[in-house]
């Protein structure tokens, strides 16, 4: 592990009340001590805070603040943390200064002049990982926690940081490792035709692993919704009220509303938070055949968005006389895995007795499940009901078995590969295939689980993960 002492701005770029610079490494105290006019940091207790000045010294002579005012950069508070009880497990110092970008830059320059170097992206967290303080999944959860924009993503990331995924993976790997060791032992005594691993117990272990891995994989739908937002495509014929609904949900004039059909030519995406969950609302062009080249591109993009949506909100104008075209459109758009909500719009313009009959038309024509809501975006009628349905979609994705949620695509792929190997072990046991194949597939399953915690992750993968962190983390 590189023993350089590193430094970086830990707070966001820009002006603020205070800024914080982090320093970590074997010479952290000595380097900061060279530029700190206050207590001798090499002699103070750990986890203490000290007042003084950061000074760009011209000589080794220690200055009094009054004697070297021209050399003073800022009046600061310095926090001292001694190894190993620090984030990186190394000696660490945090310098709290007045939050001027110029002052921060000046302090970093004198730190570098006195022996530190600028940290690379994510280097503090990588050191915490390399020094064994956290595993790789916990390191990634730190980035997720920093990037969290809603209550749900904060809770999931915090649970992962506390070791939620790590504990699950550790238990699975422990059981797998025991059997793998016994299978490997059988290979050493292959000529004697003995079995150290109870095949019935192995079958039970396989069933357990399949259940647990399947549950973790299933949680990814909820985790992805929490982390990246649920994609909600608002779609329908021209003038069905899509842009009006978007504006009503967002409580702002985000989309142009006009009685002229075909006003929306491109997709408009905005994020709406409902009960702590993010929803990516996508207002699309009205679906129809058109000779207008630009509008036709918008219609094609609308269909592409529907293909990648989690929820399809189809708007049908209550004033329509014949809904056959709407029904045909829904049939052409619906696909496995998408939730369907049909909203009958502009109900303020139609007599109430017609509304129930329209619902029966759709229920009689469509075979798959959907929710039917009668709304008026203009009068804000039943908009809360629509929000409740969207919220219920995400809440139903949440597993009742536990609070461990997979949010990371890399973790999902590793779990899937591990499950594939476990299934192949099951097939090998059932077919009484050679011990060599059992050992190979068991090792594969172990290595894939180890990819999540970082036990078998190569330098290229590590570099890619930590390069996405901010410099001061």
N, C-alpha and C positions, 0 to 999 in steps of 0.2 A: 504494500500500500504506500502511495506517495506520502512522504512526511513533510511536504511543503506546508507552510502556514498560509492559509488563504483568507481573503477578506472580500466583502461585498456589501452592497446596500440591501438591507432586509425589508425595508418598507417600500411602498410604491414610488415610482418615479414622479417627480413633480413637487410643488410646494405644499407644505403642511405644517402643523404645529410643531411636531417633532419628526426626526428621522432616526433610524437605527442602522448602524453598521455592525456586522458580525465579523468576528475574527476567530479562526479555529486552527489549532495545530500545536506542535511541541514548543514553539517559540512564541505563542500568542501573548503571554504575559510580558516577556522580555521586549518584544517589538512595540507593544502598546505603551509599555513603561518608558520607552525612549521619547515618546511624543506627549506624555501625560504629565502635566504639572499638578501634582496632588500626592496622594499616598503612594508608597512603593507597592505596586500591584503584585510583585513576586512574594510579598510577605503577608498579604491580607488573607482573611478567611474566605472559603468558597461561598458562593451564593450571597455575596454582599455587594452593596452599591456605594460608589464613592464619587464625591464632587471634586471638580478641578477644571483645568483648561487643556485643550489640545493645542500644542505649540509646534511649529516647524522650526526645530532647533538648528542653529548654524554651527554649534560646537558641542562637545561632550559636557560642558559645564552646565549644571542644573540652574535654570533661571527662576527667579521669583517673578510672579505675574507682573508686578509693578515695574520690574527692571527690563522686561522684554515684551512690552505691549505690542510692538510692531510685529512680533512673531506669533502672537496669539491668533489661532484660527477660530476657536469658539469656546464658550463656556459649556461644559458637558457633565453628564452623569455616566459613570462607567460601571458596568456590572461584571463581576468576576465569577467564573464557574470552573472549578477544578475537576480534572478527569478522575474517575470515569463517569461521574454523575452529571453528564452533559448530553445534549442532543447527539453530538457526534462521538461521544465517549472520549474526546480529546479536550485539552485545556481550551477554554473558550472565553471570549470577551465580547460584550455588547456595548457599543458607544452610542448613547442617546444625545443627539445634538439638535439645535434649532433647525427646523425643517426646510432649510434653503437648499435647493439643488447645488448651488455654487459651493456652499459649505461642505456638503456631502462629498462632492468631487475633490475638494481640497484635502479633506481628511483621508480619503482613499489614496490620494497621491503621496502623502507623507508616510502612510503605512507601507506602501509599495517601496518607497525610497529607503525605508528602514528594514526591509527584508521580507515583507509579505508579498503575495502575488494575488491577482484578481481570481476569484473562484470561477469555475466553469458552471454552465447551467446544471442545477441540481447537485452540485458537488458536495454540499453540506449533507444532504440526504443520502447521497451515495456513500459517504464516509460512515454515516450511521448504519447503513446496510452492510458495508464491507467489514465494519468493526463488530458486527453481530448484535447491535442494539435492536434492530428491527429486521424483519424479513422483507422480501421484495414486494409481496402483496400489501404489506403495511406502508412501504415507501410509496407505492402507487396511490394508496388511499390518502396520503398527505396531499398529493397533487389534486385529487378529487375533492378533498375538503376545502382547499384554497379556491377551487373553481366552482364550488357549490353555490347555486343561485336560488335555492328554495329549501324549505324545511325538510322535505323528504330526502333530498340528496345529501343534506348535511348529516341527517341521522344515519343514513346508510354508510357514508364515508367514515363517520366517527366510529361506528361499530366495527368496520374493517380495520381502522387504525388500532382499535383496542384488541385486535387479534381474532375477530369473529371467523373469517375465512381460514386463517392460519390454524386455529384449533381444529376445525373440521378436517382440513387437509392432513394435519398431523396425526389425527386418530386413524384416518383411512390408510395413510402410509405405514403406520405402526403395524396394523393388522396385515397389510400386504407384505411388509418386510419380513415378518415372522414366517409366513408361508414360503416366500421366495427363498429364504435361507434354507428351509427344509428341502425344497425342490433342488436347490443348488447342491445340497449335501447328497441327495440321491444321485446326482451326476458323478460325484466323486466315487460312489460305490456302484456304478452302473453294471459292472461285471458280476456283482453279487445278487442283482435283481431284488433289491429291498426297497420298501416304501417308508420314508420317514414322515411324509405329509399325509395325514388322514384325508382321503379323497371326499368323504362325506362332509367333513368339516370344511374342506375347500369349497365344496358346492354351496354350503351355507354362507361362507364368506362372500362368494361371488354374488349370491342373491342380495346380501346386505349392501355390497358395493354398488350393484346396479341400481338399487333403490336410492341410496344416498347420492350417487352421481347424477341420476335422473332428476332428483329433486333440486339439486344445485343448478343443473342445466335449465330446468323449468323456471327457476327464479330469475333467469337472465331477462325474460320478457319484462318483468316488473323493474328489474334493475336498469334496463335500457330506457324504459319509460321515465324513470326517476332522473337518470343522468342526462339523457339527451332530449327528453320531452316526448309526449305522445303526438304522433302526426295525425292531424284531423283535417281531412279534405272536405271543404264545403263545396258542393257541386250541384248542378241542376241545369235546366234550360235557361236561356237568356231571360232576364227580368223576373226570375223566380224569387229574388230578394237576397242573393248571396252577399253582396257588398253591404247591404243594409244590416244584415245579421252580423257580419264581421264588425262593423262600426258599433253596433249595439253591445256586443260582447266586450269590445275593447273600451267602450265609453269614450270614443273619440272618432273624428272623421278621418279614418285611415284610407278608405277606398272611395272612389268617385261613385256617386249614386245618380242614376239618370233613368228616365223612362225609355231612352233610346236603347234598343237591343244591341248587344255586342260591345258595350262600353269597356268592360274588362277584357284586355287583350293579353295580359300576362298574369302569372301567378303572383299573389301578394302574401307574404308570410309574416306573422307576428306571434309573439309568445304571450299566452294568457295563463296565469296561475290560479288554479281552483283547489281550495283546501290543501295548499302546500305542494301541489303537483303541477309541473309545467306541461302545457299543451301548445304544440306548434300549429296554429290555425292557418290553413292555406286556402285563400280565396281564389277561385279558378274562373277561367273564361266559361261562359255559358255554352253548353253542349248543343251543337246543331251543325248541319251541313252548311257550309258557306263558301262563296266564291272569293271572298276577301282573303288574300294571301296571309296578311298579318294575323287576322282573327283565326284562320285555320291553324297557324302555328300555336296560338294560344290554346285552342281546343286540343291539339295534340299534347301539349305540355300538361294540360289538365288531366288527361287520361294517364299520363306517366306518373303524376302525383298520386292519383288514386291507386295505382299499382303498388306504390310504396307506403301507402297510408295504413295506420293502425285502426282508425275509425273513419267511416264514410258517413258524412251528414248530407243526405240528399234532400234538396228543397223542391217541393212541388207546390205550385201556385194554387191556392184554394179556389180561385175563380176559373180554373180550367174546366172545360166541359167533358173532355175525353182524356183520361190518364193513361191510355195505352202506350203512348210514346214514352212517358215517364217510366212505366213498368219495364218496357223494352230496354231503356237506358240502364236501369238498375240491374237488370239481368246481365247486361254486357259488362258492367263495371264490378259486380260483386265477385269476390274470390275468397278462397279459404284463408282463415286467419284474420279477416277484417270484420270489425263490428259495424253493423248498419243501423243508423238512426234516420228515419224518414220524418222530415218536418213539413207539415202542411202550413204554408206561409200565408200571410195577408188575411188571416181569419177575421179581421175587423171589417173586411169588405164583403163578407159573405154571410148569408143568413145562417144561424146556428144549426138549423135542422139538416143542412147539407153535409155538415162536417163528419158526423158519425157514419153516414153512408159512404163518404170518400174513404174512410179508414177501412171499411169492409171490402172495398174494391181492391185495395192493396193487399190485405190479408188473404183474400181469396185467390189472388194471382201469384203471390210469391211463396215459395216453399221453405225458405230459410228464415231463421229467427231475426227479428228486428224490433226496435222500439219505435213507436209512433207518437209524435208530439205535435199538438196544434199550437202554432205560435203567431204572434204579431210583433215583429221587431219594432215597428213604429210605436206601438203602445206598450212595449216591454212585457207583453203577456206570455207567461210560461217560459220565459228565457231562463229563469232559475231552474226550472225542471230540466231543461236541456243541459245546464251546467251540472246538475246532480247526476244525470245519466253519464256524462263524460267522466266525472269523478268516480262513479261506480265501476266503470270499465277498468280503471287503474287499480282500484282497491281489490277487485276480484282477481287480479293477477297475483296479488300477494299471497304467499304460501302461509298456511295455518300451522305448518309443522315446525317452523323455526324462524329466527330473525336474520339468518345469514342469506345475503342477497348478492348475486354475481352481477357486477356492473361493467366489468372490463372484458373487451372482446378477446384479449390474449388469454385470460383465464377461461373463458367459455371454450375457446378452441382447444386448450390443453385438457380440459375436463372431457370434452367430446372424444378426443384421441385416447384418453385413459379409459373411457367407457368402451370404446371400440376394442381396445386390447383386452379388457375384462370379458367382453362377449366372446372374443376368440379363445380366451382361456376356457370359458364355459363349453364351447364347442369342442375343444381339445379333450377336456375331461370326459364329455359325453361319448366322444369317438375313441377314447382310450389311445390318443395319439401320444407320441414319444415325450419323455420327460424334457428333452432339449427344447421342444416347442413351447411347453408350459413355462419353462424358465425364461425363454426369450420374451414371451408375451407379458409375463409378470414383471420382468425388468422394464419393459416398455411402459406399462401402466404406472410403475413407480417413478420413472423418469418424467413422465408427463405431469404427474402431481408435483414432482420436485421443481418443474418449470415454474409453477405458480409461486412457490415460496422462494425460488431463486437458487435452490441447491444444485440444479443442473443447467442453469442458464449461462449461455456463452457471452463473451465480452461485447459482441456486436448487438445482441438483444439488450444488454444492460445500457450500452451507449445510446441506443435508440430511445429507451424508456426515460433516462435521466435528461436527455437533450430537450425534452418537452417541458421540463421544469423551468421556473424563473431562476435568474442568476443567484439571487440571495437565498435560495432554498435548495 
